[in-house]
Amino acid sequence: MLSIFKKELRSFFSNATGYIVIGIFLLLTGLFLWVIPGQFNVLDAGYANLDGLFYLAPWLFLFLVPAVCMRFFAEEKQTGTWELIQTKPLSTWQIVLGKYFAGLLLVVLALLPTIIYYISVSYLAQPVGNVDAGQFWGSFIGLIFLAATYTSIGIFSSSITRNQIVAFIIALVISFFMFYGFDLLSSFFSGGAETHFLENLGIHSHYKSMSRGVIDSRDLVYFLVVCGLFLFGTAIRVKRN
């Protein structure tokens, strides 16, 4: 697993892919939070919080994470290197998890610099440091679990096609449905148990819960189960290739 993990990281940072992903994410969040006037702008809001970041990031991840993951298996099949990997003494799960953790690490590396935003807002607050730290760190952990889920979807999408663009589109559609689709379906019901059940099937409900600064074991279990299901599906596809 470690050899695959290192190979994928070298591949990310030996060309522009890794730097572009991190750069685009930080550029867009920085512009919306500090430059472009509007509801996400920290300076326009008049109070010290980073709600805008935690609203924007899931939508930006919808595009960035599939862009990172689309090459994992699709590129290997396209270039013919997949056959070479299969000759190595690696189990299916070692290959899948090596690629998965490499993709997840890249997304987390894009997220880590946003801690600077928290420090900046903390210094801007009156008095200094008057920021809801629990909400920030709860939301931050929620984003990491969200990235883990999107990455599992992205790697699954890459395993079912040879075309990287198709893998990107599939990952984008599945990620969007998992994040917001169940909320849309629940809107067709007037409320009650059906609405609550459908909302709890989607990522948004659990991410929103963690964004309040409360780390509930039910939310953690949900993210872990969804990640596990998509990784299991990826392992099945890889075995059939």
Secondary structure, DSSP 4 states (H G I P E B T S, - for coil): -HHHHHHHHHHHHHSSHHHHHHHHHHHHHHIIIIIS-STT-HHHH-S---HHHHHHHHHHHHHHHHHHHTTTTHHHHHHT-HHHHHTSS--HHHHHHHHHHHHHHHHHHHHGGGHHHHHHHHHHSSSTT-S-HHHHHHHHHHHHHHHHHHHHHHHHHHHT-S-HHHHHHHHHHHHHIIIIIHHHHHTTS-SSHHHHHHHHHSHHHHHHHHTTT---HHHHHHHHHHHHHHHHHHHHHHHH-
